[in-house]
């Protein structure tokens, strides 16, 4: 019973709150885009991309969806459902599955999405790591679909280190 209530809160109440917190951080930050013009030029020609970013950098990634046609590969795990519900508030769709596990339906959906003009975001290091190591799946996917890979990241001028070594980025605290 308590577990059901917790799961209900996690999936129904928390996503809009998380969206508002992330949006607040974004709108109180000074943003500088680096090397975006080449991607913009290719978008204007109708190209789309496989966007990749490190798993540990997903907090501000919904704002990389400048063009508004993006989907994100998200695991079928319970944590994935939470993330899928949060990204909906950013106008993004989820492709549920795992390229690593060769889930046929998710690979088909990735290929179909790319063919239909969507950018597809993937974390090449995934939640299980190894951290900051590109797995061959994203390269294979780019080869098969002939879509370019665009690496995306962000950094913050101010950040707070949590006691277990995780970095919490706080762009809203940046000076300048």
URFEN-V848524 format. One record per pair of residues at least 6 apart in sequence whose ideal C-beta (glycine too) atoms are under 7 Angstrom apart, sorted by the first residue. I is the first residue (numbers start at 1). J is the second residue. Records with the same first field share a line. If there is no record, write none. Layout:
# URFEN-V848524
I->J / J
This chain:
# URFEN-V848524
10->82
11->81 / 82 / 85
15->82 / 85 / 86 / 89
16->89
18->86
19->86 / 89
22->59
25->171 / 172
26->60 / 63
28->172
29->171 / 172 / 174
30->174 / 176
39->150
43->67
47->148
48->114 / 117 / 118 / 119 / 147
49->119 / 147 / 148 / 149 / 150
50->120 / 122 / 138 / 141 / 142 / 147 / 149
51->64 / 119 / 120 / 121 / 150 / 152
52->122 / 123 / 124 / 138 / 149 / 151
53->61 / 121 / 123 / 152 / 153
54->123 / 125 / 132 / 153
55->123 / 125 / 126 / 127
56->131
57->153 / 154
58->123
59->169
60->154
61->121 / 152
62->87 / 90 / 92
64->152
65->90 / 91 / 92
67->119
68->91
69->117 / 118 / 119
70->92 / 118 / 119 / 121
71->92 / 93 / 94 / 95 / 113 / 118 / 120
72->87 / 92 / 94 / 95 / 121
73->95 / 97 / 99 / 106 / 110 / 120 / 121 / 122
74->80 / 83 / 84 / 94 / 95 / 96
75->98 / 127
76->96 / 97
80->96
84->94 / 96
87->94
95->106 / 109 / 110 / 113 / 120
96->106
97->103 / 105 / 106
98->106
99->106 / 107 / 122 / 137 / 141
100->126 / 135 / 137
110->120 / 141
111->145
113->120
114->120 / 145 / 147
122->138
124->134 / 135 / 138
125->131 / 132 / 133 / 134 / 135
126->135
138->149
142->149
156->169 / 170 / 171 / 174
157->174 / 175 / 176
158->170 / 173 / 174
159->167 / 168 / 169 / 170
160->168 / 170
161->167
162->168
